[in-house]
Amino acid sequence: MNVSHGSVHPVDDVPTTDGAAGPNPPRVRMKDLPGMPGTPAGLALRLSQFLFSAAALAVMASTSDFPSVTAFCYLIAATGLQTLWSFSLAIADVYALLVGRSLQSHKVVCLFTLGDGMTSTLTFAAACASAGITVLIDNDLDSCAHNHCAQFETATAMGFITWFTALPSFLLNFWSLASRFLKCGAFLMRGDGDGALWLVVNSGDGAEDRKIATRRKLFGLGPEVALL
């Protein structure tokens, strides 16, 4: 009786192409919108902010009587802060473009959003205050012959242009930060009678309820918080 026996032959291991088995899988870079940190348009915005804020600072500082007006001193402080902030982020953008790294991590985007929001708000407020003082000196008091109205107007205009170039950076970073929270899909629900809170977490294919039990009140959250 002839019985056939199967033979076993060694087969070479086929390498995987997804890179999941390796110790350092390749990082997938998300698509960056133009104007966001780490993009050429973002670098152009940072350089524009730096140049216009530095011009406003230099023009206002070139006058000899700016220390006598609080609004002009405020403009110098705001544009000086904007200059340092924009120059620092321009260096970060240059580094990201050279090494091919994305600046879209949650902490980085949160830091950029807060920094752009504060600097742009300060610059806009300082430019508005300086514009009011300039109009007062030129139109109401009619004393431009004894003041540097041309330099005041130029520095104020540079301050507004700086704000216009800083606003897109803030809006893009804020949009990116808000979209991350929306994709997370976590919404804090109302608490029940015993001080417990309900958190609805969207995992992509369905909502999952998780109860956050606390042994203290909501405003007394501490190390006693436990996730059930």
NULUMMI-312881 format. One line per 5 residues: number of its first residue (from 1); their letters; for each residue x, y, z of N, C-alpha, C. Coordinates in nm, 4 decimals, padded with zeros to 6 digits. Each point is the difference from the previous one (the first is absolute). Last residue first. Layout:
NUM) a) X/Y/Z/X/Y/Z/X/Y/Z  ...
REM end
This chain:
228) llave) -01.3477/05.4167/03.6364/-00.0597/-00.1335/00.0103/-00.0225/-00.0585/-00.1381  00.3361/00.3814/00.2438/-00.0752/-00.0284/-00.1222/-00.0481/-00.1435/00.0066  00.1369/00.3907/00.3924/00.0222/-00.1353/-00.0529/-00.0875/-00.0196/-00.1209  00.2087/00.3987/00.3795/-00.0779/-00.0264/-00.1206/00.0351/-00.1386/-00.0519  00.2057/00.2333/00.3788/-00.1045/-00.0975/00.0294/-00.0812/-00.0361/-00.1222
223) pglgf) 00.3624/00.3361/00.0355/00.0458/-00.1373/-00.0286/-00.1058/-00.1043/00.0302  -00.2150/00.4568/-00.0854/00.1393/-00.0196/00.0384/00.0431/-00.1407/-00.0308  -00.4362/00.4004/-00.0086/00.0623/-00.1137/-00.0668/00.1476/-00.0080/00.0395  -00.3893/00.3018/00.1328/00.1029/-00.0542/00.0874/00.0693/-00.1190/-00.0604  -00.3715/00.2420/-00.1921/00.1053/00.0993/00.0160/00.1082/-00.0476/00.0954
218) lkrrt) -00.3800/-00.2788/-00.0816/00.0650/00.0280/-00.1271/00.1153/00.0963/00.0146  -00.1112/-00.2887/00.4309/-00.0800/00.0765/-00.0924/00.0798/00.0310/-00.1262  00.1294/-00.4436/00.2568/-00.0197/00.1374/00.0433/-00.0827/00.0721/-00.1032  00.1263/-00.4454/-00.0571/-00.0345/-00.0040/00.1416/-00.0089/00.1396/00.0606  -00.0814/-00.2119/-00.5217/00.0826/00.0824/00.0862/-00.0484/-00.0133/00.1432
213) aikrd) -00.0312/-00.2498/-00.5262/-00.0488/00.0077/00.1378/00.0972/00.0809/00.0824  -00.1458/-00.0771/-00.5308/00.1092/00.0536/00.0800/-00.0537/00.0212/00.1404  -00.1482/-00.3157/-00.4459/-00.0396/00.0720/00.1196/00.1235/00.0425/00.0772  -00.1403/-00.1167/-00.5367/00.0938/-00.0268/00.1069/-00.0356/00.0877/00.1187  -00.2041/-00.1884/-00.5123/-00.0213/00.0745/00.1233/00.1017/-00.0434/00.1042
208) eagdg) -00.0066/00.0077/-00.5609/00.0218/-00.0832/00.1169/-00.0126/00.0871/00.1241  -00.1339/-00.0087/-00.5688/00.0242/00.0753/00.1230/00.0078/-00.0953/00.1179  00.1371/-00.0979/-00.5338/-00.1114/00.0037/00.0931/00.0395/00.0767/00.1236  00.2934/-00.0719/-00.3724/-00.1099/-00.0814/-00.0485/-00.1186/-00.0009/00.0948  00.3690/00.2897/00.1008/00.0019/-00.0089/-00.1455/-00.1167/-00.0787/-00.0546
203) snvvl) 00.0814/00.1213/00.4688/00.1152/-00.0783/-00.0442/00.0053/-00.0168/-00.1504  -00.2101/00.3486/00.3923/-00.0267/-00.0517/-00.1330/00.1245/-00.0703/-00.0506  -00.2044/00.1197/00.5051/00.1202/-00.0036/-00.0819/-00.0345/-00.0647/-00.1319  -00.2411/00.2446/00.4557/-00.0283/-00.0741/-00.1215/00.1211/00.0107/-00.0910  -00.0958/00.0461/00.5568/00.0786/00.0468/-00.1137/-00.0299/-00.0893/-00.1190
198) wlagd) -00.2012/00.1481/00.5262/-00.0039/-00.0918/-00.1133/00.0726/00.0634/-00.1173  00.0055/00.0361/00.5808/-00.0089/00.0656/-00.1303/00.0000/-00.1065/-00.1078  -00.1288/00.0478/00.5687/00.0673/-00.0702/-00.1088/-00.0240/00.0734/-00.1312  -00.1810/00.1007/00.4558/00.1232/00.0676/-00.0403/00.0749/-00.0696/-00.1110  -00.4372/-00.1175/00.1958/00.1095/-00.0331/00.0905/00.1331/00.0586/-00.0440
193) gdgrm) -00.4200/00.0591/-00.2486/-00.0165/00.0479/00.1358/00.1179/-00.0252/00.0908  00.1004/00.0418/-00.5208/-00.1163/-00.0512/00.0683/00.0015/00.0451/00.1449  00.2078/00.2562/-00.4597/00.0265/-00.0909/00.1103/-00.1281/-00.0481/00.0646  00.0923/00.1498/-00.5359/-00.0372/00.0496/00.1311/00.0287/-00.1057/00.1063  00.3054/-00.0065/-00.4407/-00.1430/00.0040/00.0250/-00.0262/00.0469/00.1430
188) lfagc) 00.4094/00.0469/-00.3911/-00.0291/-00.0162/00.1427/-00.1488/00.0203/00.0230  00.2895/-00.1707/-00.4433/-00.0931/00.1008/00.0487/-00.0341/-00.0315/00.1449  00.3504/-00.1334/-00.4478/-00.0276/-00.0180/00.1425/-00.0868/00.1147/00.0476  00.2141/-00.0985/-00.4517/-00.1380/-00.0362/00.0249/-00.0337/-00.0242/00.1460  00.4037/00.0987/-00.3171/00.0055/-00.0820/00.1212/-00.1402/-00.0449/00.0396
183) klfrs) 00.0582/00.3038/-00.3533/00.0270/-00.1376/-00.0392/00.0065/-00.0925/00.1206  -00.0518/00.4615/00.0736/-00.1208/-00.0539/-00.0611/00.0197/-00.1440/-00.0436  00.3657/00.2382/00.1771/-00.0973/-00.0272/00.1052/-00.1286/-00.0584/-00.0584  00.3298/00.1347/-00.3015/00.0489/-00.1141/00.0773/-00.0981/-00.0352/00.1117  -00.0772/00.3817/-00.2633/-00.0328/-00.1219/-00.0726/00.0495/-00.1238/00.0722
178) alswf) 00.1074/00.4297/00.1715/-00.1415/-00.0310/00.0184/-00.0390/-00.1283/-00.0720  00.4404/00.1632/-00.0547/-00.0212/-00.0444/00.1377/-00.1455/-00.0377/00.0238  00.1147/00.1801/-00.4188/00.0614/-00.1317/00.0168/-00.0222/-00.0539/00.1407  -00.1443/00.4361/-00.0907/-00.0825/-00.0967/-00.0725/00.0568/-00.1409/00.0149  00.2502/00.3525/00.1771/-00.1212/-00.0203/00.0794/-00.0923/-00.1006/-00.0670
173) nllfs) 00.3862/00.1306/-00.2319/00.0351/-00.0810/00.1163/-00.1221/-00.0281/00.0875  -00.0605/00.2844/-00.3687/00.0330/-00.1350/-00.0455/00.0354/-00.0916/00.1168  -00.0829/00.4579/00.0892/-00.1219/-00.0678/-00.0415/00.0275/-00.1428/-00.0458  00.3675/00.2811/00.1174/-00.0814/-00.0347/00.1164/-00.1239/-00.0788/-00.0404  00.2759/00.1632/-00.3427/00.0700/-00.1031/00.0761/-00.0811/-00.0439/00.1209
168) platf) -00.1612/00.3634/-00.2647/-00.0148/-00.1313/-00.0642/00.0707/-00.1124/00.0757  00.0472/00.4510/00.1709/-00.1340/-00.0575/00.0155/-00.0161/-00.1324/-00.0735  00.3938/00.2897/-00.0217/-00.0024/-00.0954/00.1111/-00.1348/-00.0685/00.0151  00.0771/00.3426/-00.3263/00.0794/-00.1176/-00.0355/00.0025/-00.1043/00.1114  -00.2284/00.4110/00.0674/-00.0630/-00.0668/-00.1128/00.0784/-00.1251/-00.0417
163) wtifg) 00.1803/00.2816/00.3367/-00.1159/-00.0740/00.0495/-00.0700/-00.0761/-00.1118  00.3563/00.2805/-00.1159/00.0487/-00.1151/00.0771/-00.1149/-00.0837/00.0525  -00.1016/00.4028/-00.2088/00.0398/-00.1007/-00.0988/00.0549/-00.1244/00.0701  -00.1054/00.3676/00.2708/-00.1221/-00.0609/-00.0546/00.0339/-00.1070/-00.1035  00.3598/00.2462/00.1759/-00.0606/-00.0815/00.1042/-00.1264/-00.0687/-00.0476
158) matat) 00.2168/00.3109/-00.2788/00.0747/-00.1256/00.0060/-00.0555/-00.0927/00.1070  -00.1833/00.4304/-00.0266/-00.0384/-00.0785/-00.1176/00.0732/-00.1340/-00.0029  00.1211/00.3053/00.3353/-00.1347/-00.0518/00.0238/-00.0479/-00.0853/-00.1166  00.4114/00.2225/-00.0405/00.0105/-00.1087/00.0970/-00.1367/-00.0609/00.0297  00.0119/00.3767/-00.2826/00.0648/-00.1145/-00.0636/00.0095/-00.1187/00.0951
153) efqac) -00.1695/00.4099/00.1631/-00.0936/-00.0630/-00.0922/00.0604/-00.1229/-00.0674  00.2765/00.2556/00.2838/-00.1079/-00.0619/00.0771/-00.0981/-00.0736/-00.0904  00.3463/00.2541/-00.1978/00.0507/-00.1239/00.0604/-00.1075/-00.0711/00.0807  -00.1131/00.4156/-00.1825/00.0266/-00.0947/-00.1093/00.0513/-00.1325/00.0550  -00.0712/00.3672/00.2967/-00.1237/-00.0663/-00.0422/00.0243/-00.1020/-00.1110
148) hnhac) 00.2761/00.2589/00.3756/00.0405/-00.0843/-00.1121/-00.1218/-00.0793/-00.0497  -00.0017/00.5106/00.2403/00.0104/-00.1428/00.0288/00.0399/-00.0753/-00.1267  -00.1009/00.4738/00.0249/00.0890/-00.0171/00.1150/00.0171/-00.1472/00.0378  -00.2793/00.1389/-00.3604/00.1232/00.0752/-00.0245/00.1004/-00.0178/00.1123  -00.4471/-00.1787/00.0094/00.0974/-00.0856/-00.0683/00.1307/00.0734/-00.0279
143) sdldn) -00.4459/00.1123/00.2351/00.1357/00.0320/00.0471/00.1036/-00.0928/-00.0624  -00.5199/00.0456/00.0290/00.0681/00.0647/-00.1124/00.1413/00.0445/00.0391  -00.3856/-00.2286/00.2455/00.0930/00.0995/00.0553/00.0740/00.0780/-00.1082  -00.3193/-00.3296/-00.1381/-00.0618/00.0781/00.1078/00.0914/00.1104/00.0522  00.1492/-00.2971/-00.3571/-00.1263/00.0663/-00.0351/-00.0528/00.0917/00.1094
138) dilvt) 00.4256/-00.2409/00.0544/-00.0047/00.0571/-00.1348/-00.1263/00.0824/-00.0235  00.0805/-00.2327/00.4166/00.1069/00.0979/-00.0210/-00.0176/00.0709/-00.1347  -00.3028/-00.3493/00.1080/-00.0152/00.1113/00.0939/00.1044/00.1085/-00.0249  00.0284/-00.4011/-00.2418/-00.1107/00.0829/-00.0487/-00.0227/00.1207/00.0912  00.3199/-00.3113/00.1386/00.0464/00.0686/-00.1207/-00.1090/00.0892/-00.0583
133) igasa) -00.1008/-00.2770/00.3699/00.0865/00.1115/00.0404/00.0478/00.0781/-00.1215  -00.2579/-00.3878/-00.0810/-00.0793/00.1021/00.0671/00.0831/00.1205/00.0412  00.2195/-00.3726/-00.1839/-00.0771/00.0712/-00.1025/-00.0867/00.1086/00.0626  00.2398/-00.2889/00.2836/00.0894/00.0946/-00.0664/-00.0721/00.0784/-00.1085  -00.2381/-00.3409/00.2205/00.0299/00.1088/00.0936/00.0899/00.1052/-00.0644
128) caaaf) -00.0923/-00.3887/-00.2491/-00.1213/00.0811/00.0149/00.0246/00.1184/00.0946  00.3453/-00.3154/-00.0538/-00.0167/00.0778/-00.1225/-00.1242/00.0884/00.0085  00.0829/-00.2973/00.3551/00.1000/00.1071/-00.0015/-00.0129/00.0859/-00.1240  -00.2768/-00.3808/00.0347/-00.0376/00.0995/00.1006/00.0982/00.1162/00.0013  00.0980/-00.3644/-00.2810/-00.1187/00.0721/-00.0479/-00.0425/00.1083/00.0990
123) tltst) 00.3564/-00.2861/00.1231/00.0392/00.0874/-00.1108/-00.1172/00.0808/-00.0514  -00.0795/-00.3244/00.3357/00.0782/00.1120/00.0524/00.0392/00.0974/-00.1103  -00.2183/-00.3962/-00.1278/-00.0912/00.0871/00.0751/00.0731/00.1215/00.0554  00.2525/-00.3321/-00.2187/-00.0831/00.0740/-00.0957/-00.0975/00.0932/00.0708  00.2733/-00.2834/00.2675/00.0800/00.1018/-00.0697/-00.0835/00.0800/-00.0989
118) mgdgl) -00.2099/-00.3607/00.2359/00.0427/00.1071/00.0903/00.0757/00.1089/-00.0741  -00.1394/-00.3846/-00.2429/-00.1149/00.0744/00.0502/00.0404/00.1162/00.0883  00.3301/-00.2983/-00.1605/-00.0511/00.0860/-00.1070/-00.1193/00.0821/00.0469  00.1787/-00.3156/00.3055/00.0959/00.1064/-00.0296/-00.0484/00.0946/-00.1075  -00.2634/-00.3827/00.1063/00.0028/00.0949/00.1114/00.0945/00.1168/-00.0289
113) tflcv) -00.0118/-00.3467/-00.3163/-00.1293/00.0692/00.0047/-00.0026/00.1037/00.1112  00.3776/-00.2832/-00.0425/-00.0053/00.0989/-00.1077/-00.1310/00.0787/00.0035  00.0491/-00.3566/00.3055/00.0936/00.1073/00.0315/-00.0042/00.1097/-00.1055  -00.2537/-00.3877/-00.0792/-00.0575/00.0748/00.1129/00.0900/00.1172/00.0378  00.1571/-00.2982/-00.3261/-00.1109/00.0801/-00.0535/-00.0646/00.0833/00.1106
108) vkhsq) 00.3363/-00.3022/00.1276/00.0566/00.1077/-00.0816/-00.1096/00.0907/-00.0541  -00.1236/-00.3866/00.2433/00.0626/00.0990/00.0868/00.0548/00.1177/-00.0788  -00.1900/-00.3693/-00.2379/-00.1012/00.0711/00.0789/00.0626/00.1100/00.0854  00.2351/-00.1310/-00.4650/-00.0335/-00.0709/00.1231/-00.0920/00.0858/00.0860  00.2118/00.0961/-00.4453/-00.1433/-00.0100/00.0218/-00.0353/-00.0852/00.1215
103) lsrgv) 00.4109/00.1409/-00.2936/-00.0229/00.0729/00.1245/-00.1481/-00.0015/00.0360  00.3670/-00.3235/-00.3126/-00.1295/00.0673/00.0119/-00.0134/00.0639/00.1372  00.4560/-00.1160/-00.3176/-00.0786/-00.0340/00.1185/-00.1290/00.0819/00.0026  00.4154/-00.0128/-00.3067/-00.1228/-00.0675/-00.0376/-00.0863/-00.0428/00.1166  00.4311/00.2601/-00.0303/00.0048/-00.1404/00.0434/-00.1258/-00.0763/-00.0373
98) llayv) 00.0410/00.4628/-00.1192/00.1281/-00.0614/-00.0357/00.0038/-00.1482/00.0341  -00.3779/00.2712/00.1166/00.0086/-00.0192/-00.1446/00.1291/-00.0696/-00.0407  -00.0654/00.1145/00.4538/-00.0968/-00.1026/-00.0397/00.0055/-00.0271/-00.1497  00.2687/00.3490/00.1766/00.0478/-00.1307/00.0447/-00.0941/-00.1117/-00.0438  -00.1350/00.4400/-00.0842/00.1155/-00.0329/-00.0836/00.0558/-00.1372/00.0374
93) daial) -00.3433/00.1731/00.2682/-00.0506/-00.0396/-00.1317/00.1138/-00.0379/-00.0935  00.1098/00.1706/00.4258/-00.0597/-00.1331/00.0122/-00.0539/-00.0497/-00.1336  00.1637/00.4388/00.0200/00.1115/-00.0953/00.0127/-00.0534/-00.1424/00.0122  -00.3167/00.3382/00.0025/00.0596/-00.0101/-00.1336/00.1183/-00.0959/00.0014  -00.2052/00.1082/00.4061/-00.0779/-00.0974/-00.0760/00.0483/-00.0111/-00.1446
88) sfswl) 00.2094/00.3192/00.2791/00.0206/-00.1338/00.0567/-00.0761/-00.1058/-00.0789  -00.0619/00.4527/-00.1139/00.1341/-00.0448/-00.0374/00.0276/-00.1402/00.0522  -00.4047/00.2107/00.1212/-00.0009/-00.0374/-00.1413/00.1372/-00.0492/-00.0449  -00.0410/00.1602/00.4450/-00.0823/-00.1189/-00.0200/00.0034/-00.0466/-00.1456  00.2202/00.4047/00.1187/00.0682/-00.1163/00.0577/-00.0781/-00.1284/-00.0255
83) tqlgt) -00.2010/00.4029/-00.1389/00.1223/-00.0249/-00.0760/00.0728/-00.1233/00.0519  -00.3789/00.1581/00.2334/-00.0374/-00.0642/-00.1263/00.1230/-00.0326/-00.0837  00.0632/00.2452/00.3951/-00.0384/-00.1379/00.0307/-00.0381/-00.0760/-00.1258  00.0927/00.4538/-00.0513/00.1211/-00.0709/00.0403/-00.0283/-00.1446/00.0336  -00.3605/00.2845/-00.0947/00.0714/-00.0376/-00.1219/00.1328/-00.0691/00.0316
78) aaily) -00.2535/00.1593/00.3653/-00.0753/-00.1025/-00.0719/00.0727/-00.0451/-00.1262  00.1851/00.3559/00.2595/00.0051/-00.1263/00.0736/-00.0703/-00.1116/-00.0761  -00.0182/00.4335/-00.1799/00.1369/-00.0521/-00.0063/00.0105/-00.1336/00.0724  -00.4098/00.2287/00.0215/00.0245/-00.0513/-00.1348/00.1404/-00.0573/-00.0130  -00.1162/00.2148/00.4000/-00.0706/-00.1269/-00.0106/00.0218/-00.0623/-00.1373
73) cfatv) 00.1609/00.4301/00.0739/00.0823/-00.0974/00.0739/-00.0625/-00.1398/-00.0054  -00.2468/00.3480/-00.1829/00.1157/-00.0272/-00.0843/00.0965/-00.0979/00.0689  -00.3787/00.1484/00.2380/-00.0414/-00.0844/-00.1117/00.1176/-00.0344/-00.0906  00.0565/00.3069/00.3639/-00.0108/-00.1389/00.0441/-00.0358/-00.0935/-00.1153  00.2825/00.4682/-00.0145/-00.1351/-00.0490/-00.0311/-00.0060/-00.1489/00.0340
68) spfds) 00.4057/00.2517/00.0423/-00.0979/00.0846/00.0685/-00.1441/-00.0455/-00.0223  00.3999/-00.1994/-00.2077/-00.0191/-00.0389/00.1405/-00.1030/00.0830/00.0738  00.1236/00.0862/-00.4717/-00.0951/-00.1084/00.0241/-00.0115/-00.0381/00.1471  00.2837/00.3479/-00.2433/-00.1044/00.0344/00.0956/-00.1016/-00.1117/00.0224  00.3822/-00.0043/-00.3136/00.0548/00.0349/00.1309/-00.1066/00.0249/00.1058
63) tsamv) 00.0304/-00.3408/-00.4573/-00.0465/00.1311/00.0467/00.0491/00.0249/00.1421  00.0789/-00.4140/-00.2245/00.0855/00.1051/-00.0546/-00.0442/00.1396/00.0415  -00.2373/-00.4107/00.1058/00.1141/00.0236/00.0889/00.0917/00.1096/-00.0519  -00.3721/-00.1386/-00.2609/-00.0464/00.0649/00.1221/00.1154/00.0311/00.0947  00.0971/-00.2349/-00.3976/-00.0481/00.1341/-00.0324/-00.0451/00.0733/00.1260
58) alaaa) 00.1414/-00.4529/00.0384/00.1112/00.0884/-00.0339/-00.0468/00.1426/-00.0266  -00.3245/-00.3391/00.0874/00.0842/00.0241/00.1174/00.1105/00.0993/-00.0298  -00.2718/-00.1450/-00.3553/-00.0766/00.0852/00.0924/00.0815/00.0341/00.1238  00.1921/-00.3015/-00.3029/-00.0072/00.1341/-00.0585/-00.0774/00.0951/00.0901  00.0211/-00.4537/00.1204/00.1304/00.0632/00.0195/00.0021/00.1406/-00.0583
53) sflfq) -00.3836/-00.2564/-00.0721/00.0098/00.0367/00.1419/00.1343/00.0654/00.0313  -00.0680/-00.1618/-00.4371/-00.0882/00.1138/00.0267/00.0049/00.0422/00.1466  00.2560/-00.3811/-00.1366/00.0460/00.1202/-00.0685/-00.0875/00.1208/00.0345  -00.1174/-00.4312/00.1736/00.1263/00.0479/00.0558/00.0424/00.1320/-00.0636  -00.3811/-00.2216/-00.1695/-00.0248/00.0525/00.1342/00.1269/00.0589/00.0602
48) slrla) 00.0450/-00.2195/-00.4082/-00.0734/00.1262/-00.0173/-00.0300/00.0636/00.1351  00.1967/-00.4255/-00.0014/00.0966/00.1011/-00.0437/-00.0683/00.1354/-00.0207  -00.2725/-00.3668/00.1077/00.0856/00.0349/00.1137/00.1019/00.1065/-00.0383  -00.2790/-00.1748/-00.3401/-00.0765/00.0802/00.0954/00.0866/00.0436/00.1178  00.1902/-00.2921/-00.3115/-00.0176/00.1328/-00.0596/-00.0804/00.0910/00.0925
43) lgapt) 00.0525/-00.4518/00.1236/00.1258/00.0732/00.0147/-00.0104/00.1400/-00.0583  -00.3649/-00.2836/-00.0604/00.0123/00.0380/00.1409/00.1284/00.0757/00.0277  -00.0647/-00.1806/-00.4278/-00.0882/00.1150/00.0208/00.0021/00.0468/00.1450  00.2460/-00.3916/-00.1101/00.0594/00.1219/-00.0586/-00.0871/00.1237/00.0164  -00.0417/-00.3790/00.3738/-00.0251/00.0069/-00.1442/00.0664/00.1254/-00.0571
38) gpmgp) -00.0239/-00.1256/00.4769/00.0756/-00.1023/-00.0703/-00.0237/-00.0039/-00.1492  -00.3826/00.2116/00.2980/00.1415/-00.0127/00.0368/00.0674/-00.1158/-00.0725  -00.4071/00.2198/-00.2563/00.0147/-00.0597/00.1319/00.1481/-00.0135/00.0333  -00.1614/00.1591/-00.4255/-00.0092/00.1001/00.1043/00.0151/-00.0545/00.1395  -00.1748/-00.3184/-00.3870/00.0879/00.1160/-00.0200/-00.0256/00.1066/00.1048
33) ldkmr) -00.0936/-00.5105/00.1292/-00.0601/00.1025/-00.0826/00.0974/00.1152/-00.0190  00.1150/-00.5292/00.0909/00.0011/00.1334/00.0594/-00.0615/00.0990/-00.0982  -00.0258/-00.5588/00.0967/00.0019/00.1054/-00.1010/-00.0132/00.1356/00.0667  00.2279/-00.4170/00.2584/-00.1306/00.0471/-00.0417/00.0156/00.1133/-00.1011  00.3458/-00.4142/00.1006/-00.0170/00.1432/00.0143/-00.1353/00.0418/-00.0540
28) vrppn) 00.2207/-00.4674/00.2179/-00.0794/00.0529/-00.1099/-00.0254/00.1479/00.0253  00.4106/-00.3472/00.1602/-00.1044/00.0929/00.0415/-00.0695/00.0557/-00.1223  00.2603/-00.4921/00.0745/00.0063/00.1340/-00.0603/-00.1181/00.0836/00.0411  00.1922/-00.3803/00.3310/-00.0785/00.0106/-00.1224/00.0059/00.1401/-00.0567  00.3163/-00.2846/00.3279/-00.0338/00.1407/-00.0239/-00.0785/00.0103/-00.1298
23) pgaag) 00.1218/-00.4307/00.1560/00.0028/00.0726/00.1278/-00.0417/00.1452/-00.0142  -00.2024/-00.3756/-00.3339/00.1292/00.0574/00.0327/-00.0043/00.0753/00.1309  -00.3802/-00.2042/-00.2207/00.0792/-00.0927/00.0790/00.1335/00.0589/00.0421  -00.3235/00.2275/-00.2805/-00.0489/-00.0088/00.1374/00.0872/-00.0882/00.0864  00.0194/00.1337/-00.4904/00.0947/00.0537/00.0961/-00.0441/-00.0117/00.1426
18) dttpv) -00.1886/-00.1400/-00.4518/-00.0645/00.1064/00.0782/00.0905/00.0573/00.1046  00.0984/-00.3683/-00.3104/00.0138/00.1335/-00.0601/-00.0619/00.1090/00.0830  00.2469/-00.5155/00.0916/-00.1237/00.0785/00.0015/00.0271/00.1399/-00.0516  00.2731/-00.4659/-00.1341/-00.0008/00.1201/00.0854/-00.1308/00.0747/-00.0128  00.0887/-00.5326/-00.0488/-00.0339/00.1159/-00.0829/-00.0043/00.1235/00.0878
13) ddvph) 00.2821/-00.4790/00.0484/-00.0961/00.0895/00.0641/-00.0221/00.1227/-00.0864  00.1412/-00.4880/-00.2001/00.0555/00.1228/00.0570/-00.1111/00.0874/00.0558  -00.0198/-00.5406/-00.0273/-00.0393/00.1191/-00.0768/00.0561/00.1224/00.0700  00.0702/-00.5815/-00.0216/00.0159/00.1294/00.0690/-00.0323/00.1152/-00.0935  -00.2285/-00.4918/-00.0318/00.1150/00.0718/-00.0521/00.0110/00.1335/00.0732
8) vsghs) -00.2470/-00.5216/00.0389/00.0067/00.1364/00.0502/00.1276/00.0650/-00.0486  -00.3457/-00.4322/-00.1665/00.1343/00.0465/00.0320/-00.0063/00.1462/00.0395  -00.3651/-00.4407/00.0039/00.0305/00.1380/-00.0372/00.1386/00.0411/00.0432  -00.1830/-00.4995/-00.1334/00.0363/00.0829/00.1143/00.0356/00.1403/-00.0501  -00.2945/-00.4644/-00.1792/00.0818/00.1185/-00.0315/00.0210/00.0824/00.1255
3) vnm) -00.0890/-00.5403/-00.0890/-00.0511/00.1154/00.0727/00.0923/00.1177/-00.0289  -00.1226/-00.5270/-00.1932/00.0820/00.1207/-00.0138/-00.0675/00.1164/00.0696  00.0013/-00.5601/00.0451/-00.0856/00.1195/00.0000/00.0885/00.1236/00.0000
REM end
